[in-house]
Amino acid sequence: MSQRAWVAAAIHKIEADFNRSADTHLIPLPLPAWPDIDAYLKDESSHPTGSLKHRLARSLFLYALANGWLHEGSTVVEASSGSTAVSEAYFARLLGLPFIAVIPASTSPEKIAEIEFYGGRCHLVESACSIAEESARVARATGGHFMDQFTYAERATDWRANNNIAESIFKQMAREPHPVPAWIVCGPGTGGTSATLGRYVRYGCHGTRVLCVDPENSVFFDHYRLQREGRDGPLPAVAGGSRIEGIGRPVAEPSFIAGCVDAMLKVPDALSLAAMRHVSAVLGRRVGGSTGTNFVGVLHAARAMHASGQGGSIVSVLCDSGERYAHSYYNPEWYAGNGIDVDAADAAIAAAVAGAPLPALPACGAA
C-alpha cells in the first residue's frame, strides 16, 4: 500500500470511529444560592477513553496524518500526565501503530493500566519538567514520531467547527434559558481547550468570557499575569509536579494562548479536591480533581455575576472520572501523606455553595 493510500485509510478509520460515537452530555449542576444563575458541566468522561483528552488525541492524529508525519508502522510517542496518553494509545491501536507514553513516575496507576490496556508502553520519568525532552529522545531512538501535544494542541483542533468542545457546548445550550454562557470555565492543561473556547466565542461574536483555573505547582497563572501586564521575565520555579493531574504544568506550554483567556484564578489543591467531593456527591459518582478545580472557578464566576446583578449561565467541564484516582483523591491516607486539611476545605466549599465568599484567591483579568 502506498503512503498516501495508508494515510487515507487511517483517516477513514478515525472518522468512522468518530461517527460511531455519540456526543458527550451537558449536565445541569444546581447552584441553590444563586437561582438566577444556571450552571452546567460538559461531561467529557463519557468519551470512549474516558476524558476530555479523547477529542485532543483524535485531532492530533488527524493533524499528524494530514501533515505526513505518521507512516505505516510508525512508533507514536507522547509526553503526558496520563489522560492524553490513554486516548492516544486508543487511536494508535486503532491504526495498528506502536505507542510509547512518556509520563511522570507519579502518574496514577489506574491511568498506567489504561494505557497498557490499549497496547501502549509506559516510559516513566522522575521529573514532569523533562517529559517533552525525553519524548523527543525516545522518538529519535525508535525512529518514531513525537506527537507533542503541548506544542500542537492549539493548532491541531479546528476551533471553527468539526464538533470541537465549544461548538458542542453552544449547540447543546441552544434550548436552555440562557443559551449563550456568560462564562466558560476550564483548566489550562495543554492550552488547547482554552484556546479553542476563546477563539470560538470570538469567531462567533458571542459575549462569553473564558475563565481559566490554575492549580498549585503550576506556572500558567504567573505566565498569564506577566502577559496581561505586558512584561517578559523568568517565571517562579515550580518544585515538583501538580497534584491535580492533567491541568497544572511546571512550564508555560506553547499551546497556551494568553490572549484567548479573559481571566485566571489560582486555586489551592485542598479547595480543588473539596470541590471535587462536592460535585461527586451531587452527581452520585466520582469525578476527577481537575473537575473540582473547575467548580471552584464556577463558584467564583457565579458570585461575581450575582454581585453585579447579572443572571445567566456558566458552563464548565467534567474532565474525567474519579475512578482513575482511587489510590489518591479518594484515599484518606493520601491526604494525610500530603498534609491536606480535608475538613477545613470541605467546610469552605459548603459555605461557598451556600452563598458565602470563597477564601481569597489570586485572580487576574476581568471577573
NUKEFI-595472 format. One line per field, with one value per residue (C-alpha): y negated, x, z. Coordinates in Angstrom, 2 decimals, padded with zeros to 5 digits, always signed. Each point is the difference from the previous one (the first is absolute). Layout:
<pts>
yy: Y  ...;
xx: X  ...;
zz: Z  ...;
</pts>
This chain:
<pts>
yy: +000.00  -003.47  -002.59  -002.16  +002.99  +000.99  -003.55  -000.06  +003.34  -001.20  -003.21  +002.03  +002.26  -002.99  -001.68  +003.24  +000.41  -003.56  +000.70  +002.95  -002.19  -002.16  -003.52  -000.53  -001.12  -003.49  +000.43  -002.70  -000.65  -001.72  -003.24  -000.53  -003.21  -001.68  +001.06  -002.49  +001.73  +003.37  +002.16  +002.95  +002.57  +001.33  +003.66  +000.97  +003.17  +001.70  +000.13  +003.52  -000.63  -001.76  -003.57  -003.38  +001.05  +002.35  -003.01  -001.23  +003.39  +000.35  -003.47  +000.65  +003.23  -001.64  -002.94  +002.30  +002.12  -003.03  -001.41  +003.25  +000.59  +003.49  +002.98  +003.63  +001.58  -003.33  +000.09  -002.72  -001.72  -002.46  -002.04  +000.08  -000.04  +002.99  -000.77  -001.10  +003.09  +002.22  -001.56  +000.08  +003.65  +000.67  -001.70  +001.59  +003.43  -000.93  -000.67  +002.94  -002.22  +000.55  -002.61  -001.18  -002.34  -002.07  -000.84  -001.17  +002.80  -001.54  +000.73  +001.92  +003.79  +000.07  -002.14  +002.15  +003.09  -001.64  -000.94  +003.58  +001.33  -001.77  +001.52  -002.94  +000.15  -002.36  -001.67  -001.61  -003.06  -001.53  -003.67  -001.38  -002.70  +002.54  +001.94  -001.99  +000.23  +003.70  +000.58  -001.60  +002.23  +003.15  -000.94  -000.44  +003.30  +001.93  -001.83  -001.01  -003.20  -002.19  -001.29  -002.91  -000.93  -002.98  -001.66  +001.11  +000.12  -003.54  +000.41  +003.62  -000.69  -001.65  -002.74  -001.19  +003.27  +003.78  +000.61  -001.46  -000.38  -003.63  +000.70  +002.93  -002.15  -002.73  +002.50  +001.69  -003.33  -001.18  +000.86  -001.00  -003.15  -001.77  +001.59  -002.16  +000.63  -002.99  +002.06  +003.24  +001.35  +002.35  +000.97  -000.86  +003.49  -000.01  -003.31  +001.56  -000.18  -003.60  -001.03  +001.80  -001.52  -003.52  +000.06  +001.48  -002.59  -002.84  +001.48  +000.39  -003.55  +001.33  -001.97  +003.11  -000.37  +002.75  +000.51  +002.23  +001.59  +000.95  +002.36  -000.12  +000.89  -001.41  -003.09  -000.90  -002.63  -001.82  +000.23  -001.44  -002.86  -000.96  +000.11  -002.19  -002.52  -000.01  +001.22  +002.72  +001.68  +003.27  +001.80  +001.23  +003.48  +002.80  +002.71  +003.36  +000.74  -001.02  +002.18  -000.77  +002.29  -001.28  -003.77  -001.28  -000.33  -001.09  -002.01  -002.21  +002.24  -001.38  +000.92  -002.26  -003.23  -002.68  -002.20  +002.67  -000.22  -002.83  +000.75  +002.46  +001.29  +001.79  +002.82  +001.83  +003.77  +000.50  -002.16  +001.76  +003.39  -001.15  -001.31  +003.35  +001.77  -002.39  +000.55  +003.76  -000.06  -002.08  +002.24  +003.27  +001.09  -000.76  -002.72  -000.91  -002.77  -002.35  -000.05  -001.26  -002.77  -000.95  -000.10  -002.46  -002.19  +000.41  -001.17  -002.95  -001.06  +000.52  -002.18  -002.74  +000.14  -000.16  -002.92  -001.96  +000.87  +002.23  +003.21  +002.52  +003.26  +001.44  +003.10  +002.00  +003.38  +003.35  +001.08  +003.65  +002.62  +000.20  +003.73  -000.84  -001.43  +002.65  +000.27  -003.76  -002.45  +002.62  +001.46  -001.57  +001.08  -002.08  -003.16  +000.73  +000.58  -003.30  -002.03  -001.08  -001.11  +001.65  -001.27  -003.68  +000.17  +001.83  -002.65  -002.79  +001.52  +000.71  -003.62  -001.28  +002.15  -001.51  -003.48  -000.98  -001.39  +002.41  -000.34  -002.80  +001.35  -001.66  -001.21  -001.85  -001.39  -001.00  +002.09;
xx: +000.00  +001.35  +000.55  -002.89  -002.32  +000.99  -000.64  -003.40  -000.91  +001.19  -002.06  -003.02  +000.39  +000.16  -003.01  -001.98  +000.83  -001.23  -003.19  -000.72  +000.30  -002.73  +000.68  +000.69  -002.74  -000.57  -001.07  -001.82  +001.72  -002.10  +001.19  -002.75  +001.53  -000.41  -003.33  +000.48  +003.23  -000.04  +003.15  +000.82  +002.78  +001.06  +000.55  +003.12  +000.42  -002.52  +002.45  +001.22  +003.28  -001.65  +001.26  +000.08  +003.30  -001.80  -000.92  +003.60  +001.49  -002.31  +000.98  +003.72  -000.13  -001.90  +002.45  +003.03  -001.48  -000.92  +003.51  +001.63  +001.63  -001.44  +000.75  -001.00  +001.85  +001.01  +000.61  -002.12  +001.54  -001.72  +000.87  -002.97  -001.19  -002.13  -003.40  +001.28  +002.18  -003.00  -001.90  +002.98  +000.62  -003.60  +000.48  +003.42  -001.56  -002.81  +002.64  +002.24  +002.89  +002.33  -000.42  +002.35  -001.24  +002.68  -001.63  +000.99  +000.67  -002.73  -002.71  -002.91  +000.31  -003.54  +001.07  +003.08  -002.22  -002.29  +002.94  +001.22  -003.54  +000.00  +003.37  +002.19  +003.33  +000.76  +003.40  +000.16  +002.09  +000.55  -000.49  -003.06  +002.28  +001.91  -002.79  +000.09  +003.79  -000.07  -002.84  +002.02  +002.96  -002.17  -001.49  +003.47  +001.19  -002.98  -000.26  -003.49  -002.01  -000.36  -003.61  +000.85  -003.44  +001.40  +001.10  -002.71  -003.20  -001.08  +000.57  -001.08  -003.56  -002.28  -001.40  -002.59  -001.95  +000.58  -001.95  +002.65  -000.98  -001.07  -002.29  -001.51  -000.66  -001.76  -002.16  -001.07  -000.69  -002.32  -003.25  +001.12  -001.35  +003.34  +001.38  +003.13  +002.11  +001.31  +003.07  +001.63  +002.43  +002.87  +003.49  +003.18  +001.50  +001.49  -001.68  -001.99  -003.41  +000.30  +001.27  -002.86  -002.61  +001.44  +000.33  -003.46  -001.85  +001.87  -000.57  -003.71  -000.20  -001.35  +000.28  +001.23  +003.19  +002.51  +001.24  +003.05  +000.70  +003.57  +000.90  +002.97  +003.45  -000.81  +001.31  -002.90  -001.46  +003.32  +000.63  -003.45  +000.47  +003.32  -001.63  -002.89  +002.43  +002.01  +003.11  +002.48  +002.13  +000.86  -002.85  +000.28  +001.47  -002.48  +001.10  -001.48  -002.94  -003.62  -002.09  -003.03  +000.81  -000.63  -000.15  +003.09  +003.40  +003.47  +000.54  -002.27  -000.70  +000.01  -003.67  -001.16  -001.11  -000.49  -002.00  -002.73  -000.66  -001.96  +000.92  +001.97  -000.35  +002.56  -001.61  +001.57  -000.02  -001.93  -002.83  +000.06  -000.35  -002.75  -001.88  +000.62  -001.64  -002.96  -000.60  +000.36  -002.64  -002.40  +000.37  +000.13  +003.26  +003.67  +001.62  +003.68  +001.92  +000.10  -003.81  +000.20  +002.39  -002.47  -002.89  +001.90  +000.18  -003.76  -000.64  +002.35  -001.73  -003.50  +000.71  +001.46  -003.09  -002.33  +001.90  -000.46  -003.70  +000.53  -001.88  +000.92  +001.83  +003.43  +001.41  +002.99  +001.55  -000.22  +003.41  +000.19  -001.28  +001.20  +000.50  +003.44  +000.99  -001.15  +003.54  +000.30  -002.93  -002.35  +002.48  +000.16  +003.64  +000.99  -001.37  +001.86  +003.21  -000.40  -000.95  -003.39  -002.66  -003.11  -002.49  +000.93  -000.13  -003.35  -001.42  +001.25  -001.64  -003.27  -000.11  +000.78  -002.74  -002.39  +000.95  +002.93  +003.19  +002.73  +003.30  +002.04  +001.58  +002.51  -001.88  +000.97  -002.17  -003.65  -002.05;
zz: +000.00  -000.88  +002.73  -001.26  -000.12  +003.56  +001.26  -001.71  +001.59  +003.42  -000.18  -001.11  +003.06  +002.38  -001.62  +000.06  +003.69  +000.62  -001.93  +002.31  +003.11  +001.52  +001.24  +003.70  +002.38  +001.41  +003.62  +002.02  +003.33  +002.69  +001.60  +002.60  +001.35  -003.40  -001.58  -002.85  -001.09  -001.79  +000.08  -002.24  -000.28  -003.40  +000.87  -001.95  +002.06  -002.32  -002.93  -000.91  +001.86  +002.92  -000.15  -001.71  -001.61  -002.39  -002.16  +000.07  -000.86  -002.99  -001.23  +000.54  -002.01  -002.86  +000.05  -000.06  -002.80  -002.11  +000.49  -001.14  +003.38  +000.60  -002.19  -000.01  +002.92  +001.60  +003.74  +001.60  +003.03  +002.33  +003.10  +002.35  +003.58  -000.93  -001.55  -003.42  -000.10  +000.74  -002.91  -002.37  +000.84  -001.07  -003.38  -000.54  +000.54  -002.41  -002.68  +000.96  +001.11  +002.98  +002.76  +002.76  +002.76  +001.72  +003.32  +003.49  +002.47  +002.19  -002.61  +001.49  -000.31  -001.38  -002.98  -000.55  -000.07  -002.58  -002.25  +000.13  -000.59  -003.37  -000.85  +000.94  +001.81  +002.88  +000.32  +003.46  +000.86  +003.43  -000.93  -001.78  -001.42  -002.08  -001.73  -003.26  -000.35  +000.82  -002.48  -002.79  +000.91  +000.02  -003.38  -001.49  +001.48  -001.39  -003.30  +001.09  +000.21  +003.10  -000.07  +002.37  +001.28  +001.92  -003.25  -002.41  +002.08  -000.87  -003.74  -000.52  +001.14  -002.54  +002.23  -002.55  -000.21  -000.37  +003.21  +002.27  +003.64  -000.45  -002.94  +001.90  +003.08  -001.95  -001.91  +003.23  +001.71  -002.80  +001.81  +003.50  +001.74  -000.53  -003.20  -000.22  +003.11  +001.90  +000.90  -001.06  +002.60  -000.82  +001.13  -001.94  -000.55  -003.48  -000.79  -002.84  +001.66  +001.17  -003.46  -001.75  +002.31  -000.19  -003.79  -000.53  +002.09  -001.71  -003.45  +000.78  +001.41  +003.31  +003.23  +001.85  +002.02  +000.77  +003.56  +000.34  +003.40  +000.93  +002.86  +002.36  -001.34  -003.43  -001.80  -002.28  +002.35  +000.39  -003.74  -000.71  +002.45  -001.61  -003.44  +001.16  +001.43  -003.22  +001.77  -000.82  +002.57  +001.71  +001.69  +003.59  +000.25  +000.65  +002.39  -000.90  -002.25  +000.40  +002.28  -002.17  -002.91  -003.51  +000.44  +001.84  -001.67  +001.18  -003.23  -002.10  -002.97  -003.58  -000.52  +002.85  -001.71  +002.68  -002.37  -000.24  +003.75  +001.66  +003.62  +002.12  +003.54  +002.16  +001.99  +002.98  -000.35  +003.24  -001.35  -003.40  +001.63  +002.37  -003.04  -001.70  +002.94  -000.09  -003.73  +000.47  +002.76  -002.11  -003.07  +001.91  -001.64  +000.33  -002.07  -000.32  +001.74  -002.98  -000.02  +003.58  -001.05  -002.71  +002.49  +002.20  -003.10  -000.50  +003.57  -000.49  -003.24  +001.44  +003.01  -002.23  -002.24  +003.00  +001.49  -003.22  -000.25  -003.00  -000.69  -002.67  -000.46  +000.69  -001.71  +001.16  -000.69  +001.76  -001.20  +001.05  +002.41  +003.57  -000.39  -001.41  +003.39  +002.47  +001.34  +000.63  +000.05  +001.42  +002.48  +003.50  +000.39  -003.04  +001.65  +003.22  -001.93  -001.86  +003.07  -001.38  +002.50  -001.44  +002.60  -000.36  -003.80  +000.00  +002.33  -002.27  -003.08  +001.84  +001.13  -003.51  -001.52  +002.57  -001.15  +002.22  -001.57  -001.01  +001.83  -001.59  -003.20  -002.33  -003.07  -003.15  -002.78  -000.30  +002.43;
</pts>
